[in-house]
Amino acid sequence: MSKVAGQKLPNALIKIVDLLVESRIRIDAMEQSLVKTNPVVYELYLGAIENLQTQKTAKVNRVLKQFRDQ
């Protein structure tokens, strides 16, 4: 039973990584078309992504701090 369970986790991780890679490829393709069709909107998009990354970093740090404080 544990052998089967052990095999399911790596398979699930492989699927997750595959989906992440596929998503990244699609995002890169959309970014390239956005750069070529509307550079001004692309700059706004980059600003939005930067803000989201900052928010994510703050949330991750907050959660890590909670774990350290426990």
C-alpha positions in Angstrom: 0.0 0.0 0.0 2.8 2.5 0.9 4.5 1.7 -2.3 1.4 2.6 -4.3 1.0 5.8 -2.3 4.7 6.6 -2.7 4.3 6.3 -6.5 1.2 8.6 -6.6 2.9 11.5 -5.0 5.8 11.8 -7.5 3.3 11.3 -10.4 1.2 14.2 -9.0 4.3 16.4 -8.6 5.3 15.6 -12.2 1.8 16.6 -13.4 2.0 19.8 -11.4 5.4 20.7 -12.8 4.2 19.9 -16.4 1.2 22.2 -15.9 3.4 25.0 -14.5 5.8 24.7 -17.5 2.9 24.6 -19.9 1.4 27.7 -18.3 4.8 29.5 -18.3 5.2 28.8 -22.1 1.7 30.1 -22.8 2.3 33.3 -20.7 5.6 33.9 -22.5 3.8 33.6 -25.8 1.1 36.0 -24.7 3.7 38.4 -23.4 5.5 38.4 -26.8 2.4 39.1 -28.7 1.5 41.9 -26.3 4.9 43.4 -26.7 4.4 43.5 -30.5 0.8 44.6 -30.5 0.7 47.1 -27.7 3.9 48.1 -25.9 2.1 50.6 -23.6 -0.2 47.9 -22.2 2.7 45.6 -21.8 4.4 48.1 -19.6 1.2 48.4 -17.5 1.1 44.6 -17.3 4.7 44.5 -16.1 3.8 47.0 -13.4 0.9 44.9 -12.3 3.0 41.7 -12.1 5.6 43.5 -10.0 3.0 44.7 -7.6 1.6 41.1 -7.3 5.1 39.7 -6.7 5.6 42.3 -3.9 2.2 41.3 -2.3 3.1 37.6 -2.6 6.5 38.2 -1.0 4.9 40.1 1.9 2.3 37.3 2.5 4.9 34.6 2.4 7.1 36.5 4.8 4.1 37.0 7.1 3.2 33.3 7.1 6.9 32.3 7.7 7.0 34.7 10.6 3.9 33.1 12.2 5.5 29.7 11.9 8.8 30.9 13.5 6.9 32.6 16.3 5.0 29.4 17.2 
